[in-house]
Amino acid sequence: MSIRFSFGGDEHIFGEVSEDMSLESFFTSLSMTNAVRDARIRGVTEICPANASFQVKFDPDRIRPADLMRELQSMESAASKSDASLQTRIIEIPVLYNDPWTHETLMRFRERHQDPTKTDLEYAADVNGLGTVENFIEAHSSQPWFVSMVGFVAGLPFLYQMVERDKQLQVPKYLRPRTDTPKLTVGHGGCFSCIYSVRGAGGYQMFGVTPMPIYDPAQKVSYLQDEMCLFRPGDIVKWKPVTRDQYDAAIEAVDANRFEPVIRPASFSLSDYNKDMAGTKARLMEALNGR
């Protein structure tokens, strides 16, 4: 695939790998941003990877825009041929689906929804042809998800389901964004799931909440003392449905700062995944379970 480069104002160059999200597009974007980072180009001040694109910020007083454009274009061929593999992590995220807080919120904003007669989970089950909420939760939580981008607001992960494209869950966003979304809501828009790291506006369908903090600017949470944001591009997530009692117990552990997330090292190869998707996911689950 050929990267489409364009200038964004006086201080940015935007690289569009693809109009469609795919793991191939993600790895090309990641290879490009890694190459730019490793090249230590004079004048480059910030590098931002996204789902299927990236942006490079630069100081035009230190490097001419045309010179940087040529530098980036010269890296494209090597990036497209790089080994699409990662030493990464698989992270288990507990989720209380159909929780009372997102339910109260979604009911307040029914007039902004495609189907005011259904909850977000009921609507998602319907548009995906899954029949029941229980079937949808099973489809959502039974497969791993790939973190393709972190951003929009601090710490918010975009998660891409690791299944065949024709089996991906897809749900449109609200017709008009809400002015409120509970913190740590598990949401979904288009083909992406996410976790709202802070309370605020949002347009994704709301499926549940996690008790597990993913963003702590004060860095007081035990597992966020080195990095205030939990997720990194390339992380792999496995949702774990929990009961209300399990959720409340996890909240107590979080409040006492003794919550211990399940995070395991894992390897991922795109070529191996494309050859044997089921086997790759089985190995990821073995890594998550410490085997």
C-alpha positions as CSV (number, residue, x, y, z in Angstrom):
1,M,0.0,0.0,0.0
2,S,1.3,3.5,-0.8
3,I,1.2,6.1,1.9
4,R,-0.5,9.4,1.0
5,F,1.5,12.3,2.5
6,S,0.1,15.8,2.9
7,F,1.0,18.9,4.9
8,G,-1.1,19.9,7.9
9,G,-0.6,23.6,8.4
10,D,3.0,24.9,8.8
11,E,4.2,22.3,11.4
12,H,2.7,18.9,10.5
13,I,3.0,16.2,7.9
14,F,0.1,13.7,7.8
15,G,0.6,10.2,6.4
16,E,-2.5,8.2,5.4
17,V,-1.7,4.5,5.1
18,S,-5.2,3.4,4.3
19,E,-8.8,4.7,4.4
20,D,-9.8,1.4,6.0
21,M,-8.5,0.0,9.3
22,S,-6.6,-3.3,9.2
23,L,-3.8,-4.8,11.1
24,E,-1.6,-4.5,8.0
25,S,-2.3,-0.7,7.9
26,F,-1.6,-0.5,11.7
27,F,1.8,-2.2,11.3
28,T,2.8,0.0,8.4
29,S,1.9,3.1,10.4
30,L,3.8,1.7,13.4
31,S,6.9,0.9,11.3
32,M,6.9,4.4,9.9
33,T,6.7,6.1,13.3
34,N,9.3,3.8,14.7
35,A,11.6,4.6,11.8
36,V,11.1,8.4,12.2
37,R,11.8,8.1,16.0
38,D,15.0,6.0,15.4
39,A,16.2,8.4,12.7
40,R,16.3,11.3,15.2
41,I,15.6,13.8,12.4
42,R,16.6,17.3,13.3
43,G,13.5,19.5,13.8
44,V,11.0,16.7,14.5
45,T,9.3,17.5,17.8
46,E,6.5,14.9,18.0
47,I,5.3,11.7,16.4
48,C,1.7,10.5,16.7
49,P,0.6,7.1,15.3
50,A,-3.1,6.4,14.7
51,N,-5.2,3.5,13.5
52,A,-4.2,3.6,9.9
53,S,-2.3,6.9,9.7
54,F,0.3,9.0,11.5
55,Q,1.3,12.6,12.0
56,V,4.7,14.1,12.4
57,K,5.1,17.6,14.0
58,F,8.2,19.6,13.2
59,D,9.9,23.0,13.7
60,P,10.0,24.7,10.3
61,D,12.8,26.9,11.6
62,R,15.0,23.8,12.0
63,I,14.0,21.8,9.0
64,R,12.4,22.8,5.7
65,P,9.0,21.2,5.2
66,A,10.0,19.9,1.7
67,D,13.2,18.3,3.2
68,L,11.2,16.5,5.9
69,M,8.7,15.3,3.3
70,R,11.5,13.8,1.3
71,E,12.9,12.1,4.4
72,L,9.6,10.5,5.2
73,Q,9.0,9.4,1.6
74,S,12.4,7.7,1.6
75,M,11.4,5.6,4.6
76,E,8.2,4.2,3.1
77,S,9.7,1.3,1.2
78,A,11.6,0.0,4.2
79,A,8.6,0.4,6.5
80,S,6.3,-1.6,4.2
81,K,8.8,-4.5,4.2
82,S,9.6,-4.5,7.9
83,D,8.8,-7.5,10.1
84,A,5.2,-7.1,11.3
85,S,5.7,-8.5,14.8
86,L,5.7,-7.3,18.4
87,Q,6.8,-8.1,21.8
88,T,3.7,-6.9,23.6
89,R,1.3,-7.5,26.4
90,I,-2.1,-9.1,26.8
91,I,-4.3,-7.4,29.4
92,E,-7.5,-8.7,31.0
93,I,-10.1,-6.0,31.5
94,P,-13.1,-6.9,33.8
95,V,-16.4,-5.5,32.6
96,L,-19.8,-5.2,34.3
97,Y,-22.0,-5.3,31.2
98,N,-25.5,-3.8,31.4
99,D,-24.5,-1.8,34.5
100,P,-26.8,0.7,36.1
101,W,-24.7,3.8,35.5
102,T,-24.4,3.6,31.7
103,H,-28.1,2.4,31.6
104,E,-29.2,5.6,33.4
105,T,-27.1,7.7,31.1
106,L,-28.3,6.1,27.9
107,M,-31.9,6.5,29.0
108,R,-31.3,10.2,29.4
109,F,-30.1,10.5,25.8
110,R,-32.6,8.2,24.0
111,E,-33.7,11.0,21.7
112,R,-30.2,11.1,20.2
113,H,-30.2,7.4,19.4
114,Q,-31.1,5.5,16.3
115,D,-33.7,3.3,18.1
116,P,-35.1,5.0,21.3
117,T,-37.0,1.9,22.1
118,K,-33.9,-0.2,22.7
119,T,-30.9,0.0,25.0
120,D,-27.5,0.3,23.5
121,L,-26.8,-3.4,24.0
122,E,-30.2,-4.4,22.6
123,Y,-29.6,-2.2,19.6
124,A,-26.1,-3.7,19.1
125,A,-27.4,-7.2,19.3
126,D,-30.1,-6.4,16.8
127,V,-27.9,-4.7,14.1
128,N,-25.3,-7.5,14.3
129,G,-28.0,-10.2,13.9
130,L,-27.2,-11.8,17.2
131,G,-30.7,-11.9,18.6
132,T,-30.1,-11.4,22.3
133,V,-28.0,-9.2,24.6
134,E,-26.4,-12.4,26.0
135,N,-25.3,-13.5,22.6
136,F,-23.8,-10.0,21.9
137,I,-21.9,-10.0,25.2
138,E,-20.5,-13.4,24.3
139,A,-19.4,-12.2,20.9
140,H,-17.8,-9.0,22.4
141,S,-16.0,-10.7,25.2
142,S,-14.9,-14.0,23.8
143,Q,-12.3,-12.7,21.3
144,P,-9.2,-10.6,21.9
145,W,-9.0,-7.0,20.8
146,F,-5.9,-5.1,19.4
147,V,-5.0,-1.6,20.7
148,S,-4.4,0.3,17.5
149,M,-4.3,3.8,18.9
150,V,-4.3,5.7,22.2
151,G,-5.7,9.2,22.2
152,F,-8.6,11.5,21.4
153,V,-8.6,12.1,25.2
154,A,-5.7,11.1,27.4
155,G,-5.4,7.3,27.9
156,L,-8.4,6.3,25.7
157,P,-7.6,3.1,23.7
158,F,-9.1,2.3,20.3
159,L,-9.6,-1.5,20.1
160,Y,-9.9,-3.5,16.9
161,Q,-11.5,-7.0,17.2
162,M,-9.2,-9.8,16.2
163,V,-11.6,-11.8,14.0
164,E,-12.3,-12.2,10.3
165,R,-13.5,-8.9,8.8
166,D,-17.0,-10.3,8.0
167,K,-17.4,-11.3,11.7
168,Q,-16.4,-8.0,13.3
169,L,-19.0,-6.4,15.5
170,Q,-20.1,-3.1,14.0
171,V,-22.4,-0.5,15.5
172,P,-22.9,3.1,14.5
173,K,-22.4,5.9,16.9
174,Y,-25.2,7.9,18.3
175,L,-27.0,10.2,15.9
176,R,-25.9,13.1,18.0
177,P,-23.2,12.9,20.7
178,R,-24.1,12.8,24.4
179,T,-22.9,15.5,26.8
180,D,-22.2,12.9,29.4
181,T,-20.5,9.4,29.6
182,P,-19.5,7.7,32.8
183,K,-15.8,7.3,33.5
184,L,-14.5,3.9,32.4
185,T,-17.4,3.1,30.1
186,V,-16.8,0.4,27.6
187,G,-18.1,1.9,24.4
188,H,-18.3,1.0,20.7
189,G,-18.5,3.0,17.5
190,G,-18.1,1.6,14.0
191,C,-15.7,-1.3,14.3
192,F,-13.9,0.0,17.3
193,S,-14.4,-0.6,21.0
194,C,-12.9,1.8,23.5
195,I,-12.8,2.6,27.2
196,Y,-13.6,6.2,28.2
197,S,-10.7,7.2,30.5
198,V,-12.5,10.2,31.9
199,R,-16.1,11.3,32.3
200,G,-17.3,13.5,29.5
201,A,-19.1,13.8,26.2
202,G,-19.2,10.9,23.8
203,G,-21.0,9.3,20.9
204,Y,-20.2,5.6,21.2
205,Q,-22.7,3.0,22.2
206,M,-22.3,2.1,25.9
207,F,-22.1,-1.6,26.9
208,G,-20.8,-1.5,30.5
209,V,-18.1,-0.3,32.8
210,T,-14.8,-1.5,34.1
211,P,-13.6,-1.0,37.7
212,M,-10.0,-0.9,36.5
213,P,-8.4,2.5,36.2
214,I,-6.6,3.1,32.9
215,Y,-5.5,6.7,33.4
216,D,-4.1,8.4,36.4
217,P,-2.4,11.8,35.9
218,A,-1.4,11.8,39.6
219,Q,0.2,8.4,39.2
220,K,-1.0,7.1,42.6
221,V,-2.5,3.9,41.3
222,S,0.1,1.2,42.0
223,Y,0.4,-0.1,38.4
224,L,0.3,3.4,36.8
225,Q,3.2,4.9,38.8
226,D,5.6,4.6,35.8
227,E,3.2,5.6,33.1
228,M,0.0,7.6,33.7
229,C,-1.7,5.9,30.8
230,L,-2.1,2.1,30.9
231,F,-2.4,1.3,27.2
232,R,0.2,1.4,24.4
233,P,-0.4,0.8,20.7
234,G,0.1,-2.9,20.1
235,D,-1.4,-4.1,23.4
236,I,-3.9,-6.9,23.2
237,V,-7.1,-6.8,25.4
238,K,-9.3,-9.6,26.6
239,W,-12.6,-8.5,28.2
240,K,-13.8,-10.5,31.2
241,P,-17.5,-10.3,32.1
242,V,-18.0,-9.9,35.9
243,T,-21.0,-9.9,38.2
244,R,-22.1,-6.9,40.3
245,D,-20.5,-8.5,43.4
246,Q,-17.2,-9.0,41.6
247,Y,-17.3,-5.4,40.3
248,D,-18.0,-4.1,43.8
249,A,-15.1,-6.2,45.2
250,A,-12.8,-4.8,42.5
251,I,-13.8,-1.2,43.3
252,E,-13.0,-1.8,47.0
253,A,-9.6,-3.2,45.9
254,V,-9.0,-0.1,43.7
255,D,-10.0,2.3,46.5
256,A,-7.5,0.5,48.8
257,N,-4.8,0.6,46.0
258,R,-4.4,-3.2,46.1
259,F,-6.1,-4.0,42.8
260,E,-3.8,-6.2,40.7
261,P,-4.5,-6.2,37.0
262,V,-3.8,-9.3,34.9
263,I,-1.1,-8.2,32.5
264,R,1.1,-10.8,30.8
265,P,3.9,-10.5,28.2
266,A,3.0,-11.8,24.8
267,S,4.4,-12.1,21.2
268,F,2.4,-11.3,18.1
269,S,3.3,-11.9,14.5
270,L,1.0,-10.6,11.8
271,S,2.1,-13.2,9.3
272,D,1.5,-16.0,11.8
273,Y,-1.9,-14.5,12.7
274,N,-2.9,-14.4,9.0
275,K,-1.9,-18.0,8.5
276,D,-3.5,-19.4,11.7
277,M,-5.8,-17.0,13.4
278,A,-7.3,-19.6,15.7
279,G,-3.9,-20.9,16.8
280,T,-2.5,-17.4,17.4
281,K,-5.5,-16.5,19.6
282,A,-5.1,-19.8,21.5
283,R,-1.5,-18.9,22.2
284,L,-2.5,-15.5,23.4
285,M,-5.0,-17.0,25.8
286,E,-2.3,-19.4,27.1
287,A,0.0,-16.4,27.7
288,L,-2.9,-14.6,29.6
289,N,-3.4,-17.6,31.8
290,G,0.3,-18.0,32.5
291,R,0.9,-21.2,30.6
